[in-house]
Amino acid sequence: MKLLKLAAATALVLATLGGAQAKDWTKVRIGTEGAYPPFNNLTSDGKLVGFDIDIANALCASMKVECEFVVQDWDGMIPALQAGKFDAVIASMSITDERREKVDFTNKYYSTPPAIAVPKDSDITEASDAALAGKLLGAQSSTTHSNYAEAKLGSAELKLYPTPDEYKLDLDSGRLDAAIDDVVVLSDWLASKDGACCKLLGTLTPDPEIYGEGIGIAIRKNEDDLKAMLNTAIQAIRDDGTYDKIQASYFDFDVYGD
């Protein structure tokens, strides 16, 4: 009798755990930074816009779930995801082994190379460690770009910033010699009035050990149902032309990559 009671109790616990894991996803809360144009940005009236945002909305439509966006500072993005503040991160986050120790990732949804920007009157002639020797190089903290700068551009003095806006201001004012970021982010800024100070020095060859497999969607560990839904939706919007329509409104090239 005791064995039967124990078996019944064990079955009840397992059933309860199984029910908790098999969540009915009717709404997905999405964390994003809102400070990384043209991928994600907050307008003056507080509206989230950008490639990441449009992709997120398309994925939610494909999954037939409600999207709810949560704005989160970049440095706290993964801790906030782990704490349950949101369910997924769609904020141009690179899929890397270091981050995989803390979170899971979907398949990539785009992949673009890093680049270096400098003032238009700069004496720096190429995007290389030797050419940047002794120069002050800016990057956003806790990013693959800052990791790349530390690993590959060690001859420069690295200065870290909370958001790209700060390094752009310093580059514009002459307090910074160069900056590293995604080529699309830099090109978008340089094409604007605010970026008239500067020019694109050149792109860099991504190191797979630093930049990983591209940009993916981060989710908490062991939420395999949500991961499968998102992967299916990524493939669906690429197959039905939705992805191409979204990227055409931002870029004149294929950001998905190889």
N, C-alpha and C positions, 0 to 999 in steps of 0.2 A: 504493500500500500504506500509506504514511504517513497519507494522508487517511482511509482506511478505519479505521485504528487510532485516529485522532483522533476520528472520528465515533462509534466504539464506546465510547471512553472518555467522551465527552460524554454519550452516552445512558445510560451506567452512573451518572454523577454525577447526572443529572436524575432517573433512576429512584430513586436513593438519597434525594435530596431530597424527591421526591414521596412516598416511603414514610414519611419522617419527619413530613411534614405531615399525612398521612392517618392520624392516630392512632386506634387502636381504643379507644374510651372505655368501659372496663368499670368504672372508678372515677373519681369526680370529687372532688378535694380542694377544700373550700370554706372560704375565710377569712371570719371574722366577729369582731366585737369582744367580745361577751359582756358589755357594760357599757352597754346602751342599751335598757332595758325600756320598753314591752312588746315591742319588736321583737327584741332579742336580749339575753340575760342569762345569767350563770352563777349557779346556785343555790349554797347553802352547801356542798352536797356535790359541787360541781364539774360539775353537769349543765347543758348548754346548753338553754335554753328560749326561747320567744318566737315571734312571727309570722314573722320571717325564717327561723327554724329549721324551723318547720312547713312553710313554703312550700318551702324547700330540700329537705326530705325528700320532699314531694309531687312536686317536679320530678324528683328522682332516681328515684322509683318510676315516674313516667311514662316516663322515658328508659330504664328498666330497667338502671340503673347503681348501683353502691355509692356512698353518700355518706360522705366522711370530713371531719370538721370540724377546722379549725385556728384556735385563738384568737390574735388578733393585735391589738396596740395600734393605735388608729385612725391616728395620725400616720404609722405605717410601713406602712399597708395596701397602697398602690399599689406602693411599692418592693418589698415582699415578694411581691406578685403577679408583678411583672416579673422577680424573681429566681427564680421557680419554686417558692416555698414552698407555694403552692396554685394551683389552676387557675381559680378563680372567686371573686368577692367577693359574698357575699349578706349585706349589713350596712347596709341603708338608705342606700346611696350614691346621691346625686343625679346624674343624667346631665347633665353640663355640657360646654361646648366646651373649657374649660381641661383637664378630665380626659381628654377625647377625644384630646388631643394625646399622651397617654401610654398610654391603654388603649382598648379597644373596649367597647361596651355592648350588651346585649340590649335588646329593647323593655322598657318600664316594667312593673313589677308592683304598684306602688301610687303614689299621689300625694296628699299632705296638706299643708296650709298651715303656715307658721310662726306662732308666737304669742309673747306676752310674759306672764311671770308676775311678780308682785310680792308683798311681804308684805301680810297682810290689813289692817294699819293704815297702808298706804302713802298718801301724798298725791298720787301720780301718778294722773291721772284718765283717761288714754286711751293707747292704743298708738300713739304718734306721736313724731316726732323732736322736736317742740316740747315735748311733755309730758315727755320724757326728758332735756331740756337740763340739763347739770350733774350728772346722776345717774350712778352707777356701774353699768354694764350688763355682765352676765356671759354668756359663750358658750363652747361647746367649740371649741377651736382646730382649724384646718384643715377647717372645715365650711362649707357654704353659708350657715348661719345667722351665723357670724362674718363672712363676706364681706358679707352683707346689712347687718349692723350697721355695718360700716366704710363701706359705700357709702351707706346710707339713713338711718342713725341717728347721724350724725357729731356731733350736739350732745351726746351722752352720752360718758362716758369708758368705753372698752371694756376689760374684763379677760378674758383668755383662760384656759381650764382644759383639762387633758388629757382629762378625762371629765366627763359630766354630774354625777356624784356630788359632785365638788368644788364646782361652782357651787351645787348644791342645799344643801350644808352652809353655804356662806357666805350664801345667801339666808335660810336658817333662822336663822342666828346674828345677822343684821343687818349683816353686813360687806358686803352687796351690796344695791343698791336694786331691781334688776330682772334678769331673765334672758330670753334668747331661745332658743327651740328649736322642734322640731316640736310642733304642738298636741296630738298624741296622746301624745307623751312627757311633756309637761307635765301634761296632764289625768290621765294614769295616776298620776303622782307626787302630784298634788294630791288625788286620791281616796284616797290611802293615809294611814296614820298619820304617816309621815315628812313628808308634805306638808301637814300640818294648819296650818302657819305661814302659808300663802300662798294666793293666789287667781289665777285667770286674768284678766289685764287685758283681753285681746282678741287676735284673730287679725290677721295682716298679709296684705296682698295680695302674693303671690309675684311677684317680677320674673323673667320668663322668662330674661333674660340672666344672672341669678345662679343661679336654681334649676333652670334647664334644663327638661327634658321629663318630670320625675318621677323615681321611684326605679327604678334598673335593676340588672342584674348586670354587674359589670365582669369582663372577661377580657383576656388578653394580645392584642396586635395579631396579626392574620393567623391566628387560630385560628377560621376561618369554620365549620368543621364543628361545633365545640362551641357556637358562637353560634347556629347553625341548630337544633341539638338543643334548646337552652334556649328559644329562641323558640317552637318547636313545642310544647314542654312547657308553657310559660306559657299558650299558647292552649288547650291540651288540658285543663288543670286548671280553666280558666275555663269551658270548654264543658261539662265533665262534672259541674260542681257542687262539685268539691273545693275550689276557691278560696273559694266562698261559705261552705262549712262551716268552713273554717279562720278566715276573718275574723269569722264569727259568734261564735266562741269568745273573741274579743278585743274586738270593737267592735260598737256598735249602729248603725253607719252604713257606707256603702260607701267603703272606703279607696282603691279603685282610681281613683276620680275620673273626670273626663270623658274 
